[in-house]
């Protein structure tokens, strides 16, 4: 649940990210988000005059930045440490929510159909995934990985972790994440050896 001490706009965005991570985008309404964030419904429309798409895009960017901040800090110690932090963050998310929450970025990416005009929330999800990949790839390159291999490994890491988070929710177990973690750590270590 969002902290009531945060400014109203940030509480609404954090609340939307939390609800999307639990319910998905289509089942998350502006009214429910305002209630979840303990914010007046009118303030939600004030801060997000373009409606649900604007709020969802902000929620995705918010979640993306939260993860990127953790990754940037841990990647200072190297790509293996960054990978462990990425894995631990999602393990904590699924366990703390009793397997009810996953990644809001993935939820939006799955539920928003691409078309001629990419919805803002889907564009935000694409940018977040690319940012996480770039952070990992840059760290791998900085620690000696071949540039192309660094990009490939970073994509694999993000895809594998996102997929296993969904599997953890479905199976109500961290076993998929634990299995993927073991292989990904070997892969990252080999890429920089």
N, C-alpha and C positions, 0 to 999 in steps of 0.2 A: 504494500500500500504506500502511496506517495507520502512523504513527510509533510505535515501541515505547516511547518515553519518556512517552507520554501515560498518564494513569490508565486502568485496565482498562476501566471503563464507557465512557469517551469513545472509546477505541480500538475497542471493539465497535460503537458507534454509527457512528463514522466508517467502519469497515470495512463495515458493512451498507450505508451510503450509497454507498460505492464499488462494492460488488458489485451493488447494485440498478441503479446507473447503467450497468453493463456487461452484466449478465445479465437484468435485469428482476426483478420481485418474485417471480414464481412459481418461477423457477430459483435463487433465493437461499434456502438453508436456514440454520437456526440453527447447525448443525454446521459448515458451510462458512464461515459468518461468523466463528465463534470461531477457526477455523484461520487464516483470512485476517487476523484481528486479533491473532493470536498470543496468544490468551487461553484459559484453561481453559474447556472446555465447561460445567462446573459453574457458573462465574462468570456465564456468559451467562444461564443459567436463574435464577441468584440475582438478577441485575439486572433481568431481564425475565420475571418469573413468569407473565405473561399470554401469553407465547410470541411467535410471529413477528409478529402484528399489532402488539403493543406495540413490538417492536424496529423494525419498519418505520415506524411512526408517528414514533418518535424519530429515525430516520435521515432521514426527510423533513423534520422540523422542523430538524434539524441542518444539512442541505443548504440549506434555506430561509433560515436565519439567516446562514449563510456568505455567500450571495448578497446578502441584504439589507444586511449589514454593508458589503460592497463598494459597493453602490448608494448607501447613505446617505452614505458618505464622498465619493463622486464627485458626487452630486447637490448637494452644497454649492456646487459650481462651476456648477450649472445643469443643466437637463434634457438638453441635448445631451451634456454630459460624462458624466452618469449613464447615458445610452443607450450611449455608446461603451464605458463600463466593463462594462455588461451584455453587450454584444456581444463584447468582448474576452475576458471571462471564459469564455464558452462556446466561442469560437474556441480558446482555450488548452486547454480541457478536451478537445475532440475531437482537436486536434493532438497534445497530450502523451500521449494514450492510443492514438495511431495509429488513430483513429476507432472505438475500441472502447467508449468511455464517452460517455454522453449525460447527460440530466438525470434523477436518481432521482425527482424529484417527478412528472415526466411519466410515467415508467415505472409508478409506482404508480397514477396517475390513469387510465392506459390499462388496466391489468390488474385493478384491483379493481372488480368489478361493483357498481353502486349497488343498493340494495334498501330494504326498509322500515327496516332498521337499518343505517345507514351504517357501514362498517368504519372503525375508528380511523385506519388509514393513509390511507384516501381522504379522510376529514374533515381530516386534517393537510395533505394535498395541496391541497385546496380553500382552506384557510386560508393556505397559503404563496403560492399564485397571487394570492389577494386582497391579501395584504400587498405583494407586488411591484407590483401594479397601483396600490395606494394610494400607495406611495412615489413612483412616477412621476407619478401624477395630482396629488399634492400639490405636487411640484416644478413641474409645468407651470402649475398655478394660481398658485403663488407668483411665477412669471415672466410672468404676464399672460394665460395661456390662459383661454378661456371655460370655466367649470366643467364643463359637459356634454361639451364637446369634449375637455377634459383627461382625463376618465374614459374616453371612447371611444378616444382615442389610446393611453392606457396599456394598455387591454385589447388593442388591436391589436398593440402592441409586444410584450407578453408572449406572445401567441398566435403571432405571426410568428416570434419568436426561438425559442420552443420547437419549433415546426414545422420551422424550418430546421435546427435542431440534429439532429433526426431525419433530415432529408434528407441532411445532411452525412455522417452515419454510413452511411446506405444507399449514397450515391454515392462515399464515401471522398474527399470534396472539400469545401473550404470555400466553393466558389462559391455555393451557395444562401444561405449566411450573408452573404457579401460583397454579393450582389445585394440582399438584403433590407435590409442595413445602409445602403446608399446611399439607398434609398427612405425608410426609417424616419427617417434623419437629416434629410432634406428635410421630411418631415411634422412632425417635432418642431420644427424651426426655424420652419416656417410657423405652427405653433400658437401660438408665443410672439412672433411678429413684430408 
